[in-house]
Amino acid sequence: MKQKLNIDTAKILDDWGTVKRFCKKNGININTYRVVKAGNGKSKKIENILKEHGYLK
């Protein structure tokens, strides 16, 4: 079973303008972000960055 991350995308858009810009400024590959968000893969680095900024619900 896939387990999707519950990411507050609206808050990212308010703070950064676009998800792509957020990823670029934080050293995240946008394609890896999309895979992790969809639940098809895992990345501790991405999860830690999202937790640090408060974007995980």
N, C-alpha and C positions, 0 to 999 in steps of 0.2 A: 504494500500500500504506500502510495506517495503521501508524504506529510509536508504540505505547503507551509511556508513561513507566513505569519500574519503581519505583514509590513504595512505601516501607515504611509502609503504613497502620497496622500493628500498633504501630509505634514512635510514630506520631502520636497514636494512641489512648492509649497509656501516658503520654505527656508532657502532652497537652492534654485528654484526656477524650473529645472528639469532633472529627471533621474540620471540622465547621461552626464550632466555636469557634476552631480553629487558623486557619481562613481569615479569620474576623472580626477576630481580634487582629492579623493580619498584613496586613490590607488587601486580601484576595483575594476576588473574587466567587465564591461557592460553585458557581454554574452554570458559570463559566469554568473553574474547577478541574476539574469533572467532564468537561468537553469536552476539556481538555488531557490528563487522565488516560486517557481513552478513546482518545486518538490522533486525534481529529477536528479538532484545532486546535493551534496553538502559541502560547505566551506566554513570552517571555524573562523577564519579571518573576516569573512563578510558578516557572519553573525555577530562577532565581537564589535565590529565597527557600527553596525546597526544598533546594538545594545548601548554602546557608548554614547551615541547621539540621541537615543530614546525613540527610535523608529519602529521597534518591535512592539506589537500590542500584546 
